[in-house]
Amino acid sequence: MVIDAANSKIPLDGQIRRLYGDSTTRQGEVQVYVDGSCFNNGKPNAKAGAGVYFGTGNQNNTAARVPGKQTNQRGEIYAIFLVLKITDPHAALSIYYSDSEYTLKMLTERAPSNSSMGWKVEHGDLLADIAYLIKSRPGPVDFRKVKAHSGNAHNDAADVLAKTGA
């Protein structure tokens, strides 16, 4: 079915709906900010982290070391994976992230094609897991981009957590 959608003339939003499914419930809204970071990105001694920020003092705020390849892009993707694992699947989820155009494209524009190829792309393991988690949650997921280092306190907190995780 995903292969058919990727190879057809179905509009992108229809292909994405086929890949991730339709949301069936909406219980409250969770807004969370995510960021990824990597010290020495592109070098053998690189260390990547992911930051997830729900709000001041929230027990779900997370600073984590990224498994696998150590890159800033993987840090951004892993942060989104963590959010999907942490949050109530019935909640409407708004994920705010920094300036990772790559992450947005991999989760939207390129997702149907990457899925049809068995996620045989860089970070495909995480992208496949994210697709599964989105599809299996009845609550909707919305990705919203924020400009990095623009003075947004929540985004800055996610950035600090990502650096701490690395």
N, C-alpha and C positions, 0 to 999 in steps of 0.2 A: 504494500500500500504506500509506504513512504517513497519507494523507488518510483512508483507510478506518479506520485505527486511531484517529485523533483523533475521528472522527465516530461511532465505535461505542461500545458499552457495555463494551469491554475495560477491565479495571482499569488504573490508571495504570502500575503496574509492568510490565504486559504491553505497554502502548503504548511505554514507554521501551525495553523490550527490542527491540521491533520497530524503533524508530528507531535505536538505537545498536548493536544486534546482541548476540550472545552471545560471551563470551570463550571462547577455545578452548585457551589455554595459560596457564601461570603459572610464570614463571621468577624466583624470588626476589621480594622486595618492595622497592619504592622508596617511601620516605616523603619528601614534599617539602612545604614550607610556602610559601604564596603570599600576596601582598598587593598592593593597589593604592593609589595615593595621588594626590591632585590638589591642587596649590597654586592658590588663587584659583578654586576650583570654582564653576562657573556664571557666571564672568565672561569677558569677551573675551580676557583675558591668562592664562587657565588653562593650567597645564602638568601633564600626568598622567604617572605612571610606574608600572611594574610591577616587583615584586620576586619572585624565585624563590630559595628557600633550601633546599639539599640537606644542608648540614652544614658544620661548620668546615673551611675550607680547600678545599672541593670546587670543582673547576674549572668545574662547571656552574652555580654560583651566578650569578645574573643580575640586573642592574639595567638596565632598558630604558625608553626614552621610548615612550609609547603613540602609535601612528599614528592619524590621523583625529581624531575629536571628542575633546576633552580633558575627561574627567570621571573622578571617582573610580570610578564603576561600570565604565566601560570599562577602567580600570586593573586592576580585579579580574579581569575577564573576559580581558584580554590576558595576564595572568600565567598563567592556566590554559592558554591557547593555547600559550604558550611552553613550559610543562612538557610538553605533549603533543608538541611538536616536538623537544624536547631528549632525552627519555627513550627507552630501548629499548622498542619497541612490544610485545615479548614479556613484559616485566616486569609483575608485578602492581603497580599504581600507586595509592598512597593520597595524595590531594591534600588537604592541610589548608589552610584559608583562614580569614581573619578573620571579622568580623561581617557579611559581605555577604549578607543574606537575599535580596536581589534576585538575586545571582548564582546562589545555590542554586535559587531558584524558576525562573529562566530556563533552567537546565540540567536541571531535573527536571520539576516540575509543568507548566510552560508549554511545554516543548520540543515535545511532540507537536503541539500546536495551532499553535505558531509555525512548525514545519516545514511543516505542511499549508498555511500561508499564504505559503510561500516565504520564510520568515524576514524578512518585511517589518515588522520591529520595530526599535526602537532597538538598535544594536550587532548587528543581524542578520548582518552580514558575518562578524564574529568567531564568533558562535554557530553559524552554518552550518559554518564551518571546524572548530570544535571537534567538532560532531556528526560530520563526516566523519572526523576524526582518531580519535575514539573508535571509530567503527564499523569503521575499517580496521585497528585494532590487535587482535591476537589475545589480548593480555593484558587482564585486567580493570582497570577504573578505579573507584575508590571516592572519593567526596567526603566529607570530614569537616569539620565546623565547629568552630572554636575561638573562644573569646571574645577579642576584640581587647583589647590593652593589659592583659592579665591577669597579666603576669609570666612568660609562656611565652617562654623565651629564643629558641627557634626562630622563633616567630611575630614576636617583636620584631626578629630579624635580617631577616626578610622585609620587615617594615615599613621598616627602615632602607634596604634595597635599593630598595624602591618609591620612597621619597623621593629617593634618589640618582638614580634613573632620571628623575624629573620634572625 
